[in-house]
Every structure is written in structure tokens, then in C-alpha cells.
Amino acid sequence: MAHASGVRTLSRRWLIVAAIGLSLTLQLSAGFYDEPTLVWLGLSLIAAILGLTGVRWPWGTDADRDDEPFRLLLTVGVLVSTTALVSKPLALYMPDPRPSAHPDLLVAVTVACLVAISVRPAHGAMARRLAAIVILAVGLWLGAWTVRESPKPHIDVIPVHVEAFAALSRGKSPYVITFDDIYRPDEAFYTPSMRRGGKVLFGFPYPPLSLLLAWPGYALLGDLRYSEVLAIVVAAGLIVWMSDGLGLLCAAALLLAPRLVFHLEQGWTEPFPIMLLAITVATALRRPDRAWLPLGLLIASKQHMALGLLFAPMLMPSSESGLGSRESGVAGKGPESTDQDTEVGSRESGIAEKVSPKRYRDTRVARWVEVARFVLKAVAVGAVVTVPFALLDLDAFWRSAVLLQLREPFRLDSLSFTRELLQFGISVNKQMAMALSLTAGLAGIGLAWWRAPRTPAGFAASLGVTCFLLAAFGKKAFLNYYFLVLAFLLVAVAASSSRPAPKRS
């Protein structure tokens, strides 16, 4: 498998395989440790890396100028995902989690699947809009149905949010709270120092923006998970909007993922960064000069989303000289290498020969000044939605939202390769697991800057693969960590099929 010339490009086929493969992998073990499942996790990770680095798909040409080969691959993926969704129990805390016990669910997901795979760009804009409405409506219904069918999941995410909402409504810091310990003492969800007298001794563990985004669902409908349902549907809607050719199928792959119901039941907060990533990429595709705004919200939504700052230049408008330009994957023809891509790469590689050294240096300096301003504006946005709440009790914020991530135990039920080392007699502690995760994350960052295109699609793929590596070699990796990666890869596929933004002076 050769790499596509000298031009940075994504391989959409590999990214599709990685996304669908990861979705099916999560169905096997619900994101918990399972030795055979690790094989499929590894294959999905390899496919994601191949997609990020632009390795050519071995079956078929890389010069496809239409979306049909990718549509076929996604169609198979959506069909398999839908079949998997209705083949196993849907969640943990439903009175009857069997899909066969819910005919309305079977009808809804079947309709969404058939609409997604049957409507094509040739059917016209109106047909695509109606199909999008059907798919998004099914996603909204499916999420609301999940909340109604499983009103009281046994997970600490719910009580910590409720206590944080109560604290904030009284004008107090959500980071000074304690909340009920709902787990048995022998369940290693916390270290011994984190629990005492039936209480968990830390506050809200996420950035304040996550709490603010969850509040409407709790305040208006009595359950924070309604906010998460809306967030995942908004993300799916933006995926549809990004691409006429593949958007419907990518959105269906997200909303019909076999473990989406389980994810929504648990109340995990990943739908918020998923939504904000989709908004960031969509903004960068059409108004790249304003992408710093949603990027700032993205980095403030989850601690490790700060990694997005490392790939911020991929969101920015092209410079006139071509430095950092969007080489491929932004036009409707697809991201695979073409003669035109090669020409662009040749022009960029020879830029130093076409301009004087001084002008070249000045252009590069100006470009990096522009990058610095872009990043600083994003950081400022993140600070605006974070600092006021942190200042309510800075010490509590530091302990609950920052240090807690370092204090959490090495979970033996994690679906990670680091956990698998114990099966080979290798002694692994929390510090070693964190070191392995950090090393894997740095490798992902290096791969992204080496081979990923400087495009919004490249941004989504780079962040997704880096998070994939962090989780796969981490001390604590469950379904929510990987579902975030799945969504990021689907955003990358849709964005790489998008039409380019109109040129601006």
C-alpha cells in the first residue's frame, strides 16, 4: 500500500472502515475489557491511522472523482450497524432491553436505514432534505425513547450533575460539592481517598461549559440527557449539511450506531464535544475566518479537547502564498490524490524558488502571526466560559476538574491495550498507564502534522485519531471515549466530501 504522492490527503475509505469497525467493536463488549474485542479495536485503530496518513486503498483507484465508491462502503456499514443495533440488548437499566420487545423501535430504525441508503444526490435537493428530516427525527425520537425507557440508570454521572445544578442555582461553585456514593466499596470506581461516609469527595469533574450545556434538559424536561440527545442530533444535522454525497449516510452511521442507545442511557457528556466539533468544522468549511469561536467552545467542553489547539491551523483560511493551504479533500471530487492535487503539491513545494528568500520569510512570519491570533482568540473564548465559574472556588476547580484526572485509578475493566499487558505478566500501575497513553497521543500528534491535510477534515481526523490513541493505551477507556472517536471520524469523512468555501478577499 503506497502513499498518495507527495500531497497530504486523507483516505476516506480507510476512515469509513475505521468508523464502522469501531462502532461494531463497541457492540461486542459495550466498551468494557474483553480480550477478543481488543483484536477488532486494534484493526480499527490501524484503519484510522491509514486514513489519517493517506495510505491508498488497495482495492480500486485513488483517483475517484465521484462519491459512489464511498457511498457503497458507507451503505454496507449502515446496513450492518442497523442489523447489529437490533440484534443484542440495547442498554443496561431498561426493564426489557431486548429490541424485539419494542416494535416501534424496530420500525423507526428500519425506516431511517432504508431512507439513508436509498436517497442519492441524483434524486435532487428536496429529496435529500426530506430524507435528512426523517433521519434526524428518528435520531431525536430514539434519544427521547431511551431516556423514557431507562429513567434511572445506575451511574454516578447523573447524581454529580444534579448536585452541581443545585450548587450553581444557589450561586455556589459546582466544584465544592460532594455527592452520594452509589457504588459498593469493592467496586474500584474511585480510590479510597475519594470516598468517605457514603459520599464521593470531589466536585463536578468536567469543565463548566459541559454543565451549562446539560442544564436545559434538566431544567425544562427533568433529565440532563435530553440535552445530550439534542446535541448528538445537531451534530448529525451538521454532518448532513457538510456533504451532499455522503452526509446522509455518515449521519445515519452515527445515529444508528449499535451502542448509541447505551451511550445515551448512561448520560455520558461526549455528545457536547461531538456537537461542538461538528460546528467548528462546519464553520471552517464556509467561514474559516470565524472558526476560532466554535473552536474556543470545543476546547472548553472537555479537558482533552484542548488538543484541538494543536491542530488549529488546519481550520484557518488559506494564505495567498499557499503556505498551510488546503491541498485536498475540500472539493466534491474526494480527497484521493489526483493530477490536480499533485500539481498543487508541486507548486507549494517549489514556492521558495518562485519568490525571494526575504519575501518567503516575511510570508511565513505573517502566516504564523495569523495562526497565533487565531489560537489566542479561541483560548479567549474558552476562558470566557470557564474562568468565571472556576473563580467561584479556584482550589476546588483545580482539584475536581484538573487533578482528579491524574488521581483516578487504573481501571482493570478498561478496553485498552495497556490493560492487556497484565495478561502477559507485565506489572502496570497508574503512572505507567498514563505514560503509555501520553506517548501514544504524542505519536498521533506527530502523524497528524506529518501527513494530514491542512483542512477542516484533516482537523477532525487528526483530533479523532489522537484521541483514539490516548484511549486505546490509557488507564481508563470505555464506550464513551471511543464513541467520541467514532463521531470525529464520521465528521472527517463528511467534511472531506464538502464543497469548498467561496473565496474571500
Secondary structure as a PSIPRED ss2 file (coil, helix, strand):
# PSIPRED VFORMAT (PSIPRED V4.0)

   1 M C   1.000  0.000  0.000
   2 A C   1.000  0.000  0.000
   3 H E   0.000  0.000  1.000
   4 A C   1.000  0.000  0.000
   5 S C   1.000  0.000  0.000
   6 G C   1.000  0.000  0.000
   7 V C   1.000  0.000  0.000
   8 R C   1.000  0.000  0.000
   9 T C   1.000  0.000  0.000
  10 L C   1.000  0.000  0.000
  11 S C   1.000  0.000  0.000
  12 R H   0.000  1.000  0.000
  13 R H   0.000  1.000  0.000
  14 W H   0.000  1.000  0.000
  15 L H   0.000  1.000  0.000
  16 I H   0.000  1.000  0.000
  17 V H   0.000  1.000  0.000
  18 A H   0.000  1.000  0.000
  19 A H   0.000  1.000  0.000
  20 I H   0.000  1.000  0.000
  21 G H   0.000  1.000  0.000
  22 L H   0.000  1.000  0.000
  23 S H   0.000  1.000  0.000
  24 L H   0.000  1.000  0.000
  25 T H   0.000  1.000  0.000
  26 L H   0.000  1.000  0.000
  27 Q H   0.000  1.000  0.000
  28 L H   0.000  1.000  0.000
  29 S H   0.000  1.000  0.000
  30 A C   1.000  0.000  0.000
  31 G C   1.000  0.000  0.000
  32 F E   0.000  0.000  1.000
  33 Y C   1.000  0.000  0.000
  34 D C   1.000  0.000  0.000
  35 E H   0.000  1.000  0.000
  36 P H   0.000  1.000  0.000
  37 T H   0.000  1.000  0.000
  38 L H   0.000  1.000  0.000
  39 V H   0.000  1.000  0.000
  40 W H   0.000  1.000  0.000
  41 L H   0.000  1.000  0.000
  42 G H   0.000  1.000  0.000
  43 L H   0.000  1.000  0.000
  44 S H   0.000  1.000  0.000
  45 L H   0.000  1.000  0.000
  46 I H   0.000  1.000  0.000
  47 A H   0.000  1.000  0.000
  48 A H   0.000  1.000  0.000
  49 I H   0.000  1.000  0.000
  50 L H   0.000  1.000  0.000
  51 G H   0.000  1.000  0.000
  52 L H   0.000  1.000  0.000
  53 T H   0.000  1.000  0.000
  54 G C   1.000  0.000  0.000
  55 V E   0.000  0.000  1.000
  56 R C   1.000  0.000  0.000
  57 W C   1.000  0.000  0.000
  58 P C   1.000  0.000  0.000
  59 W C   1.000  0.000  0.000
  60 G C   1.000  0.000  0.000
  61 T C   1.000  0.000  0.000
  62 D C   1.000  0.000  0.000
  63 A C   1.000  0.000  0.000
  64 D C   1.000  0.000  0.000
  65 R C   1.000  0.000  0.000
  66 D C   1.000  0.000  0.000
  67 D C   1.000  0.000  0.000
  68 E H   0.000  1.000  0.000
  69 P H   0.000  1.000  0.000
  70 F H   0.000  1.000  0.000
  71 R H   0.000  1.000  0.000
  72 L H   0.000  1.000  0.000
  73 L H   0.000  1.000  0.000
  74 L H   0.000  1.000  0.000
  75 T H   0.000  1.000  0.000
  76 V H   0.000  1.000  0.000
  77 G H   0.000  1.000  0.000
  78 V H   0.000  1.000  0.000
  79 L H   0.000  1.000  0.000
  80 V H   0.000  1.000  0.000
  81 S H   0.000  1.000  0.000
  82 T H   0.000  1.000  0.000
  83 T H   0.000  1.000  0.000
  84 A H   0.000  1.000  0.000
  85 L H   0.000  1.000  0.000
  86 V C   1.000  0.000  0.000
  87 S C   1.000  0.000  0.000
  88 K C   1.000  0.000  0.000
  89 P C   1.000  0.000  0.000
  90 L C   1.000  0.000  0.000
  91 A C   1.000  0.000  0.000
  92 L C   1.000  0.000  0.000
  93 Y C   1.000  0.000  0.000
  94 M C   1.000  0.000  0.000
  95 P C   1.000  0.000  0.000
  96 D C   1.000  0.000  0.000
  97 P C   1.000  0.000  0.000
  98 R C   1.000  0.000  0.000
  99 P H   0.000  1.000  0.000
 100 S H   0.000  1.000  0.000
 101 A H   0.000  1.000  0.000
 102 H C   1.000  0.000  0.000
 103 P H   0.000  1.000  0.000
 104 D H   0.000  1.000  0.000
 105 L H   0.000  1.000  0.000
 106 L H   0.000  1.000  0.000
 107 V H   0.000  1.000  0.000
 108 A H   0.000  1.000  0.000
 109 V H   0.000  1.000  0.000
 110 T H   0.000  1.000  0.000
 111 V H   0.000  1.000  0.000
 112 A H   0.000  1.000  0.000
 113 C H   0.000  1.000  0.000
 114 L H   0.000  1.000  0.000
 115 V H   0.000  1.000  0.000
 116 A H   0.000  1.000  0.000
 117 I H   0.000  1.000  0.000
 118 S H   0.000  1.000  0.000
 119 V C   1.000  0.000  0.000
 120 R C   1.000  0.000  0.000
 121 P H   0.000  1.000  0.000
 122 A H   0.000  1.000  0.000
 123 H H   0.000  1.000  0.000
 124 G C   1.000  0.000  0.000
 125 A H   0.000  1.000  0.000
 126 M H   0.000  1.000  0.000
 127 A H   0.000  1.000  0.000
 128 R H   0.000  1.000  0.000
 129 R H   0.000  1.000  0.000
 130 L H   0.000  1.000  0.000
 131 A H   0.000  1.000  0.000
 132 A H   0.000  1.000  0.000
 133 I H   0.000  1.000  0.000
 134 V H   0.000  1.000  0.000
 135 I H   0.000  1.000  0.000
 136 L H   0.000  1.000  0.000
 137 A H   0.000  1.000  0.000
 138 V H   0.000  1.000  0.000
 139 G H   0.000  1.000  0.000
 140 L H   0.000  1.000  0.000
 141 W H   0.000  1.000  0.000
 142 L H   0.000  1.000  0.000
 143 G H   0.000  1.000  0.000
 144 A H   0.000  1.000  0.000
 145 W H   0.000  1.000  0.000
 146 T H   0.000  1.000  0.000
 147 V H   0.000  1.000  0.000
 148 R H   0.000  1.000  0.000
 149 E H   0.000  1.000  0.000
 150 S C   1.000  0.000  0.000
 151 P C   1.000  0.000  0.000
 152 K C   1.000  0.000  0.000
 153 P C   1.000  0.000  0.000
 154 H C   1.000  0.000  0.000
 155 I C   1.000  0.000  0.000
 156 D C   1.000  0.000  0.000
 157 V H   0.000  1.000  0.000
 158 I H   0.000  1.000  0.000
 159 P H   0.000  1.000  0.000
 160 V H   0.000  1.000  0.000
 161 H H   0.000  1.000  0.000
 162 V H   0.000  1.000  0.000
 163 E H   0.000  1.000  0.000
 164 A H   0.000  1.000  0.000
 165 F H   0.000  1.000  0.000
 166 A H   0.000  1.000  0.000
 167 A H   0.000  1.000  0.000
 168 L H   0.000  1.000  0.000
 169 S H   0.000  1.000  0.000
 170 R C   1.000  0.000  0.000
 171 G C   1.000  0.000  0.000
 172 K C   1.000  0.000  0.000
 173 S C   1.000  0.000  0.000
 174 P C   1.000  0.000  0.000
 175 Y C   1.000  0.000  0.000
 176 V C   1.000  0.000  0.000
 177 I C   1.000  0.000  0.000
 178 T C   1.000  0.000  0.000
 179 F E   0.000  0.000  1.000
 180 D E   0.000  0.000  1.000
 181 D C   1.000  0.000  0.000
 182 I C   1.000  0.000  0.000
 183 Y C   1.000  0.000  0.000
 184 R C   1.000  0.000  0.000
 185 P C   1.000  0.000  0.000
 186 D C   1.000  0.000  0.000
 187 E C   1.000  0.000  0.000
 188 A C   1.000  0.000  0.000
 189 F C   1.000  0.000  0.000
 190 Y C   1.000  0.000  0.000
 191 T C   1.000  0.000  0.000
 192 P H   0.000  1.000  0.000
 193 S H   0.000  1.000  0.000
 194 M H   0.000  1.000  0.000
 195 R E   0.000  0.000  1.000
 196 R E   0.000  0.000  1.000
 197 G C   1.000  0.000  0.000
 198 G C   1.000  0.000  0.000
 199 K E   0.000  0.000  1.000
 200 V E   0.000  0.000  1.000
 201 L C   1.000  0.000  0.000
 202 F C   1.000  0.000  0.000
 203 G C   1.000  0.000  0.000
 204 F C   1.000  0.000  0.000
 205 P C   1.000  0.000  0.000
 206 Y C   1.000  0.000  0.000
 207 P C   1.000  0.000  0.000
 208 P H   0.000  1.000  0.000
 209 L H   0.000  1.000  0.000
 210 S H   0.000  1.000  0.000
 211 L H   0.000  1.000  0.000
 212 L H   0.000  1.000  0.000
 213 L H   0.000  1.000  0.000
 214 A H   0.000  1.000  0.000
 215 W H   0.000  1.000  0.000
 216 P H   0.000  1.000  0.000
 217 G H   0.000  1.000  0.000
 218 Y H   0.000  1.000  0.000
 219 A H   0.000  1.000  0.000
 220 L H   0.000  1.000  0.000
 221 L H   0.000  1.000  0.000
 222 G C   1.000  0.000  0.000
 223 D C   1.000  0.000  0.000
 224 L C   1.000  0.000  0.000
 225 R H   0.000  1.000  0.000
 226 Y H   0.000  1.000  0.000
 227 S H   0.000  1.000  0.000
 228 E H   0.000  1.000  0.000
 229 V H   0.000  1.000  0.000
 230 L H   0.000  1.000  0.000
 231 A H   0.000  1.000  0.000
 232 I H   0.000  1.000  0.000
 233 V H   0.000  1.000  0.000
 234 V H   0.000  1.000  0.000
 235 A H   0.000  1.000  0.000
 236 A H   0.000  1.000  0.000
 237 G H   0.000  1.000  0.000
 238 L H   0.000  1.000  0.000
 239 I H   0.000  1.000  0.000
 240 V H   0.000  1.000  0.000
 241 W H   0.000  1.000  0.000
 242 M H   0.000  1.000  0.000
 243 S C   1.000  0.000  0.000
 244 D C   1.000  0.000  0.000
 245 G C   1.000  0.000  0.000
 246 L C   1.000  0.000  0.000
 247 G H   0.000  1.000  0.000
 248 L H   0.000  1.000  0.000
 249 L H   0.000  1.000  0.000
 250 C H   0.000  1.000  0.000
 251 A H   0.000  1.000  0.000
 252 A H   0.000  1.000  0.000
 253 A H   0.000  1.000  0.000
 254 L H   0.000  1.000  0.000
 255 L H   0.000  1.000  0.000
 256 L C   1.000  0.000  0.000
 257 A C   1.000  0.000  0.000
 258 P C   1.000  0.000  0.000
 259 R C   1.000  0.000  0.000
 260 L H   0.000  1.000  0.000
 261 V H   0.000  1.000  0.000
 262 F H   0.000  1.000  0.000
 263 H H   0.000  1.000  0.000
 264 L H   0.000  1.000  0.000
 265 E H   0.000  1.000  0.000
 266 Q H   0.000  1.000  0.000
 267 G C   1.000  0.000  0.000
 268 W C   1.000  0.000  0.000
 269 T C   1.000  0.000  0.000
 270 E C   1.000  0.000  0.000
 271 P H   0.000  1.000  0.000
 272 F H   0.000  1.000  0.000
 273 P H   0.000  1.000  0.000
 274 I H   0.000  1.000  0.000
 275 M H   0.000  1.000  0.000
 276 L H   0.000  1.000  0.000
 277 L H   0.000  1.000  0.000
 278 A H   0.000  1.000  0.000
 279 I H   0.000  1.000  0.000
 280 T H   0.000  1.000  0.000
 281 V H   0.000  1.000  0.000
 282 A H   0.000  1.000  0.000
 283 T H   0.000  1.000  0.000
 284 A H   0.000  1.000  0.000
 285 L H   0.000  1.000  0.000
 286 R H   0.000  1.000  0.000
 287 R C   1.000  0.000  0.000
 288 P H   0.000  1.000  0.000
 289 D H   0.000  1.000  0.000
 290 R H   0.000  1.000  0.000
 291 A C   1.000  0.000  0.000
 292 W H   0.000  1.000  0.000
 293 L H   0.000  1.000  0.000
 294 P H   0.000  1.000  0.000
 295 L H   0.000  1.000  0.000
 296 G H   0.000  1.000  0.000
 297 L H   0.000  1.000  0.000
 298 L H   0.000  1.000  0.000
 299 I H   0.000  1.000  0.000
 300 A C   1.000  0.000  0.000
 301 S C   1.000  0.000  0.000
 302 K C   1.000  0.000  0.000
 303 Q H   0.000  1.000  0.000
 304 H H   0.000  1.000  0.000
 305 M H   0.000  1.000  0.000
 306 A H   0.000  1.000  0.000
 307 L H   0.000  1.000  0.000
 308 G H   0.000  1.000  0.000
 309 L H   0.000  1.000  0.000
 310 L H   0.000  1.000  0.000
 311 F H   0.000  1.000  0.000
 312 A H   0.000  1.000  0.000
 313 P H   0.000  1.000  0.000
 314 M H   0.000  1.000  0.000
 315 L H   0.000  1.000  0.000
 316 M C   1.000  0.000  0.000
 317 P C   1.000  0.000  0.000
 318 S C   1.000  0.000  0.000
 319 S C   1.000  0.000  0.000
 320 E C   1.000  0.000  0.000
 321 S C   1.000  0.000  0.000
 322 G C   1.000  0.000  0.000
 323 L C   1.000  0.000  0.000
 324 G C   1.000  0.000  0.000
 325 S C   1.000  0.000  0.000
 326 R C   1.000  0.000  0.000
 327 E C   1.000  0.000  0.000
 328 S C   1.000  0.000  0.000
 329 G C   1.000  0.000  0.000
 330 V C   1.000  0.000  0.000
 331 A C   1.000  0.000  0.000
 332 G C   1.000  0.000  0.000
 333 K C   1.000  0.000  0.000
 334 G C   1.000  0.000  0.000
 335 P C   1.000  0.000  0.000
 336 E C   1.000  0.000  0.000
 337 S C   1.000  0.000  0.000
 338 T C   1.000  0.000  0.000
 339 D H   0.000  1.000  0.000
 340 Q H   0.000  1.000  0.000
 341 D H   0.000  1.000  0.000
 342 T H   0.000  1.000  0.000
 343 E H   0.000  1.000  0.000
 344 V H   0.000  1.000  0.000
 345 G H   0.000  1.000  0.000
 346 S H   0.000  1.000  0.000
 347 R H   0.000  1.000  0.000
 348 E H   0.000  1.000  0.000
 349 S H   0.000  1.000  0.000
 350 G C   1.000  0.000  0.000
 351 I H   0.000  1.000  0.000
 352 A H   0.000  1.000  0.000
 353 E H   0.000  1.000  0.000
 354 K H   0.000  1.000  0.000
 355 V C   1.000  0.000  0.000
 356 S C   1.000  0.000  0.000
 357 P H   0.000  1.000  0.000
 358 K H   0.000  1.000  0.000
 359 R H   0.000  1.000  0.000
 360 Y H   0.000  1.000  0.000
 361 R H   0.000  1.000  0.000
 362 D H   0.000  1.000  0.000
 363 T H   0.000  1.000  0.000
 364 R H   0.000  1.000  0.000
 365 V H   0.000  1.000  0.000
 366 A H   0.000  1.000  0.000
 367 R H   0.000  1.000  0.000
 368 W H   0.000  1.000  0.000
 369 V H   0.000  1.000  0.000
 370 E H   0.000  1.000  0.000
 371 V H   0.000  1.000  0.000
 372 A H   0.000  1.000  0.000
 373 R H   0.000  1.000  0.000
 374 F H   0.000  1.000  0.000
 375 V H   0.000  1.000  0.000
 376 L H   0.000  1.000  0.000
 377 K H   0.000  1.000  0.000
 378 A H   0.000  1.000  0.000
 379 V H   0.000  1.000  0.000
 380 A H   0.000  1.000  0.000
 381 V H   0.000  1.000  0.000
 382 G H   0.000  1.000  0.000
 383 A H   0.000  1.000  0.000
 384 V H   0.000  1.000  0.000
 385 V H   0.000  1.000  0.000
 386 T H   0.000  1.000  0.000
 387 V H   0.000  1.000  0.000
 388 P H   0.000  1.000  0.000
 389 F H   0.000  1.000  0.000
 390 A H   0.000  1.000  0.000
 391 L C   1.000  0.000  0.000
 392 L C   1.000  0.000  0.000
 393 D C   1.000  0.000  0.000
 394 L H   0.000  1.000  0.000
 395 D H   0.000  1.000  0.000
 396 A H   0.000  1.000  0.000
 397 F H   0.000  1.000  0.000
 398 W H   0.000  1.000  0.000
 399 R H   0.000  1.000  0.000
 400 S H   0.000  1.000  0.000
 401 A H   0.000  1.000  0.000
 402 V H   0.000  1.000  0.000
 403 L H   0.000  1.000  0.000
 404 L H   0.000  1.000  0.000
 405 Q H   0.000  1.000  0.000
 406 L H   0.000  1.000  0.000
 407 R H   0.000  1.000  0.000
 408 E C   1.000  0.000  0.000
 409 P C   1.000  0.000  0.000
 410 F C   1.000  0.000  0.000
 411 R C   1.000  0.000  0.000
 412 L C   1.000  0.000  0.000
 413 D C   1.000  0.000  0.000
 414 S E   0.000  0.000  1.000
 415 L C   1.000  0.000  0.000
 416 S C   1.000  0.000  0.000
 417 F H   0.000  1.000  0.000
 418 T H   0.000  1.000  0.000
 419 R H   0.000  1.000  0.000
 420 E H   0.000  1.000  0.000
 421 L H   0.000  1.000  0.000
 422 L H   0.000  1.000  0.000
 423 Q H   0.000  1.000  0.000
 424 F H   0.000  1.000  0.000
 425 G C   1.000  0.000  0.000
 426 I C   1.000  0.000  0.000
 427 S C   1.000  0.000  0.000
 428 V C   1.000  0.000  0.000
 429 N C   1.000  0.000  0.000
 430 K H   0.000  1.000  0.000
 431 Q H   0.000  1.000  0.000
 432 M H   0.000  1.000  0.000
 433 A H   0.000  1.000  0.000
 434 M H   0.000  1.000  0.000
 435 A H   0.000  1.000  0.000
 436 L H   0.000  1.000  0.000
 437 S H   0.000  1.000  0.000
 438 L H   0.000  1.000  0.000
 439 T H   0.000  1.000  0.000
 440 A H   0.000  1.000  0.000
 441 G H   0.000  1.000  0.000
 442 L H   0.000  1.000  0.000
 443 A H   0.000  1.000  0.000
 444 G H   0.000  1.000  0.000
 445 I H   0.000  1.000  0.000
 446 G H   0.000  1.000  0.000
 447 L H   0.000  1.000  0.000
 448 A H   0.000  1.000  0.000
 449 W H   0.000  1.000  0.000
 450 W H   0.000  1.000  0.000
 451 R H   0.000  1.000  0.000
 452 A C   1.000  0.000  0.000
 453 P C   1.000  0.000  0.000
 454 R C   1.000  0.000  0.000
 455 T C   1.000  0.000  0.000
 456 P H   0.000  1.000  0.000
 457 A H   0.000  1.000  0.000
 458 G H   0.000  1.000  0.000
 459 F H   0.000  1.000  0.000
 460 A H   0.000  1.000  0.000
 461 A H   0.000  1.000  0.000
 462 S H   0.000  1.000  0.000
 463 L H   0.000  1.000  0.000
 464 G H   0.000  1.000  0.000
 465 V H   0.000  1.000  0.000
 466 T H   0.000  1.000  0.000
 467 C H   0.000  1.000  0.000
 468 F H   0.000  1.000  0.000
 469 L H   0.000  1.000  0.000
 470 L H   0.000  1.000  0.000
 471 A H   0.000  1.000  0.000
 472 A H   0.000  1.000  0.000
 473 F C   1.000  0.000  0.000
 474 G C   1.000  0.000  0.000
 475 K C   1.000  0.000  0.000
 476 K C   1.000  0.000  0.000
 477 A C   1.000  0.000  0.000
 478 F C   1.000  0.000  0.000
 479 L H   0.000  1.000  0.000
 480 N H   0.000  1.000  0.000
 481 Y H   0.000  1.000  0.000
 482 Y H   0.000  1.000  0.000
 483 F H   0.000  1.000  0.000
 484 L H   0.000  1.000  0.000
 485 V H   0.000  1.000  0.000
 486 L H   0.000  1.000  0.000
 487 A H   0.000  1.000  0.000
 488 F H   0.000  1.000  0.000
 489 L H   0.000  1.000  0.000
 490 L H   0.000  1.000  0.000
 491 V H   0.000  1.000  0.000
 492 A H   0.000  1.000  0.000
 493 V H   0.000  1.000  0.000
 494 A H   0.000  1.000  0.000
 495 A H   0.000  1.000  0.000
 496 S H   0.000  1.000  0.000
 497 S C   1.000  0.000  0.000
 498 S C   1.000  0.000  0.000
 499 R C   1.000  0.000  0.000
 500 P C   1.000  0.000  0.000
 501 A C   1.000  0.000  0.000
 502 P C   1.000  0.000  0.000
 503 K C   1.000  0.000  0.000
 504 R C   1.000  0.000  0.000
 505 S C   1.000  0.000  0.000
